[in-house]
Amino acid sequence: MINRKKVMVVFGTRPEAIKMAPVIQALRQKESIQCQVTVTAQHREMLDQVLKLFNMIPDFDLNLMRQGQTLTEITTRALSGLKEVYQRELPDLVLVHGDTTTTFVAALAAFYAQIPVGHVEAGLRTGNKYSPFPEEMNRKLASALTDFHFAPTETARKNLLREGIEPEKIFVTGNTVIDALLTTVKPEYSFVDPHIRSILSQGEKSRMILVTTHRRENLGEPMRKIYQALEKTLELFPDTYIIFPVHKNPKVRKVVTEVLGSHPRVNLVEPMDYEPFVNLMARSHLILTDSGGIQEEAPSLGIPVLVVRDTTERPEAVAAGTVSLVGTEYESVFSELKRLLGDQSAYQKMAMAMNPYGDGFAADRIAKIIEGK
């Protein structure tokens, strides 16, 4: 009889679920591994969409989300809830992902229980503890507690080495987001939203800009300047349209509605499920975002990305030329939009750049490493 290792995968948000789905699938194909899934649900509705899409049924669901919750409240509730799960199940390894509050707390609770920790997408850094906030410190604190660091790139590996992590504990695997993406984007995908179908049906007559913004550090005036730059871009390029899945945060909705809400070529839509969203990405001409994951996904689709942030923990895409870091000032955002929409050679140079984030087999590599350890 095989002595199966119990691996508990813990996550709490939609991006984590997307990137861990291929890992869970790969682990469950190993006879020597018993894979359990625990969700904190620090986000609820958007997490549930992904659980359904990838047919993931959690073994344990802490259901932590509350309206108006603070970081302190999420941290304390998750720490208490995970303590009980760990004590009851006694996993051999706790596997976390990325940079959320759940990531850090799940690693901390495992450390308190003296359970080894594996960290998927380890080693991303900006060097500024407040940008992105609180994600930068969530990553660093999780790294201090981690035993197996699954770094997506060589740059991430070097970041960990600089912080004193032992080389034998670091494994460069590629990013699992590419695994998830390549199984979800479909050429024949049909959109339910009639506005999206109408815009896409125009073909070469229109160019669609996909926009997402949600970062805490961009709330208020930074977002207003970004939206004003988009408004000016629409004025200068009459063949452009914007589709903007608007974050649930009322502070985001207030400003975007004030600046762009009445424009006839702006379509403000509700946050989208992962499947329609990545298929919309694949059909975009250009993406403007402050998201981390999109910086990894879009290069695989050949879509240039403008990142409205002052820092990024994903410098590989900037170095490769698939992503441009443009900040949040009106002039810098507008000038870069104008350059890419007005200069076909500049656009093609970004669109044709090589994706630095992997080949779609990161999850298999991670599962094999865990099986061998």
N, C-alpha and C positions, 0 to 999 in steps of 0.2 A: 504494500500500500504506500502510495506517494505521500510524503509529508509536505502538504501544501503550505506555502507562505501566504499569510494574510496581508494583503496590501489595501489600505484604506485611502481612497482618493477623496479629497475634501475641497470643495469650492462653494462660492456663494453668489456669483454674478454671471451674467450672460457671456461676457468674453471668456471667462475661465471655462465655462461649460463647453463652449465651442472648441476651445483648444485642448481640452481634456477628453472630449468624446473619442477622438482617434486612439488616445492612449488607453482608455478604458476598454475599447474594442480589442486592441492588441493584447492587453493583459489577460482578457477573458479567453483568448485563444491559447493561452499557456496552461497546460495541464497541471503544472507545478505551482500555479498561483491561484489563490482565491481572492478575487477583486470585489471590494465593497465600496459603495458610493455614499458619501455623507454630504449633504448640502446645508449650509447655514441659511441660505435664502436671504442674505442681506439685501438683495434685490429679489422681488417676487415674480411679477408678471413677465418681465423680459427673460428671466431665467426659465420659467415654465415653458416658454415658447421653444427654447432650444432643447430642453429635456424631451419634449414631445417630438421634435424634428428628428433627433438622433436616437429616439426610442430608449432613453435612459430613465430607469425607474430607481430613485434613490432608496437605499436600504434604511437611511436615517435622514429625516428632514427636520431641522431645528426651527424653521419658519420664523426667523428673527425679525423680519422687516416690520417697522412701525413708521407711520407718517411722521415726518419732521425729525427722524432719528439723528442723533449726533454720532460722531466717530467714537466718543467715549462709551456711549450706550451700546453701539454695535460690538465694540471690543469686549466689554464686560459680559454681555449676554452670550456672545460666541465662546468666550473662554470657559464660562460655566457649563454651557451645553456640551461642548466638545470634551471637557473633562469627564462627564458622565458616560459619553459614548465610548471613549478610549478605555475607561475603567471596565466597562461591560464587555467590550469586544477584544481588547488586548491585541491590536494589530502588530504585525512584525515591522511594518513600514507605513508611515503616513506620507502621502504624496500630495503636494500642493502646487499651485501654478501662479506665476506672475507676481502681481503687486498690490492686490487688494488687502483690505483690513482682514478679511478671512484668511488670506495667505499667511500673514504675520501671526495672527492669533492661533491658527491651526498648528503652525510650527512651534509656537511658544507652549501651547498645551501639550504637544507631543514631547517637548523637552522636559517639561515638568513630570511627565509620566515615564521619562527615560525610554522613549520610542524613537528609533532613527527616522530622519526626515529626508525625503527626496524633493528637490525643487525643480520643476519644469519651467523653462524660460528664465533661467538664472543668469545673473551677471549684467543685466541692463543697468546703465547708470547715466545720469546727466551731470553729477557732481554738485548739484544744488539741492539741498534737502527740502526746499520749499517749492521745487518745480520739477516734475509735477507733485502736487501735494494732495494726499499724504503718500502717494505711490512710491516716490523715491526712497523714503525711509522704510516703508513696508518691505521693499526688496532687500535693502541693506540689513535690516534686522532679521529677516528670514534667512539670509545668507549666513549670518553668524550662528544660526541654530541648525543649519543643514548639514547632512552627512554625504549626500549624493547630489551634485550640482549638474543639471542637464542644461548646458549652455547652448543657445541656438546658433551662435556664430563664434568665430575666432576672436572677434572684438570683445564679446561677452566673457570669453575664457580669460583674456588678458586682464579685463577689469577685476575678475575674481583673484587672479594671481597677484595683482598689485595690492589686494587687501589681505594677503597672507593665506589664502585658501591653498591647501596642499594640492599639487598637480594631479595626484592619483585620484582625487575626489571629484575631478571635473571631467565631463564628457561632452564633447561638441556633437550635437545631434541634428541640427537644423531646427526649424520652428514648426510645431505641430499645427499651426494655423494654416499652413499650406496644405497639409494632409486633409484638413476639414474642407478647405476651399475647393480643392480639385475634385472632391466627390459631390459638391453641392451646386456648382455653376453648370448650367445646362443650356446649350444653344437654342433649344426649342422651348425654353421656359416661357410660360404665359402669365402675364400680370393681371391681377384682379382689378386693380384701381384703373378706372376709365381715363383719368387725367394722365397717368403714366403711359398707358397704351397710346393715347392720342399724341403725346409728345414723341414717343419712340417711333410711331408710324410715319412721322415726317421725314425720316431718313436723313439724307444729307442736307435737307433744307434747314435743319436746326442742329445746334450743338447743346447738349445737356450738361450742365454743371451740377454735380451732386455735392451737397453741403451738409456737414454735421458739426455742431459745436456743443460742448457740455462742460469743459474744464472749469473747476472752481476759480482758478487764477484768471480766467478770461471773463468772468461774470461782470456785468456793468459796462463801463466805458470801453474796454477792449472789444467786447462783442459789438457794441454800437458802431465802432470804427470799422470793424470787419464787414458788417452788414451795409454800411454806407459805401464801402469800396465795391461791394457786389452790386449795389444799386447803380453806381456810376458805370460799372462794366456793362450792365444790361442796356444802359443808354447808348454806350459807344458801339456795342455789337448787337444789332437788332435780331440776329439769328440765334441768339443764346437764350436758353431757358434754364431755370433753376428748379430742382426738386430738393426739398429740404425736409427730411424727417426731423421734426422738432422735439427735442428732449422734454421730458415731463416737468423738469424744474420750472416753476412759475417765473423765476428771474430770467431764464432764457426766453420763455414764451413772450413775456412782456416786451422785451427789447426787439425781438425779431418781428413781432406783430406791428410795433410802432414804425419800424423802418421799412420792412419789406411786405407787410401783410396785404397792402392794397395794390401791389404791382401785378399787372395782368400776366406777366411771364414768370411769376414766382408761384410755385405750388408748395404750400406748407402742408405737410401730411403728418399723420401720427407716426411715432416710432415704429419701424418695420421689423417684422420677424427676420431672422437671419437669412433664410432661404431667398425670399424676394429681394432682400437688401443686397446680398452679394451678386445676385443676377442683375440687379440694377447697376451696381458698380461696373460690371462687365460691359454694360452698354453705355456707360458715361463717356463723355469726351474729356472731362477734367474733374478732379475731386478736390474740394477745399475742406479741410477738417482740422480738428485738434485732437483727434483720436489716435491712440497708439497702434491698435490692431490694424487699422486701415493702411498705415504706413508699411505694413508687412504684406497685406493682401493685394493691394492694387498693383504693385510691381509685377506680380505673377500674371496679372491680366493685361499688362501693357498700358495702364492708365496713369498719366502723370498726376502727382499729388502735391498740393500746396498745403503746408502745415502751418497753421496760424498759432504758433507758439514761439517762445524765445529760446527754448531748449528742447532737445529730444534725446531720449534714452536709446534711440534707434539710429545711430549715425551711419550705419552701413548703407542704408538706402540713400542718404544724402551724398555719401562718398561715391556711390554707384551712379548717381545722377537721376534716379527715378523719383526722388522726393526733393522738394525745395522748401527750406525753412524760412518763412517770410515774416514772422513776428505778427504783431497785432496792430501796428500803426497803419492808418488809412493809406498813406502814400506808398508804403512798401507792399501792402496787399494789392492795391489797385495796379501798381506798375508791373507786378509779376503776372497778374491776370491778363493785363493788356499785352504783355510780351508773348505769353503762350497762345493767346487767342489771335494775335496779329502776326505772328512769325511762325510759319509752318515748319521751318527747319529747326527752330528751337523746340517746338512741340514734339517733332519726330525724334529729336535727340533724347528727350526724356522718355518718350513712349517705347523706344527701342532698347533702353538700357537694361542690363541684366539684373534679374532678381537675386539678391544676396541671401535669401532666407531659407533656401532648401529645395528639396526635390520631391517632397510628398511622402517620405519614408521615415520621418523623425520618430513617430510613435512606435514603429517596429524596432528602431534602434533602442529606444528607452526601455521597452518591454524586455528585450534581449539582455540589456545590462542588468536590469532588476532580477531577471531570472538567474543570471550568472552570479549575482552577489548574494 
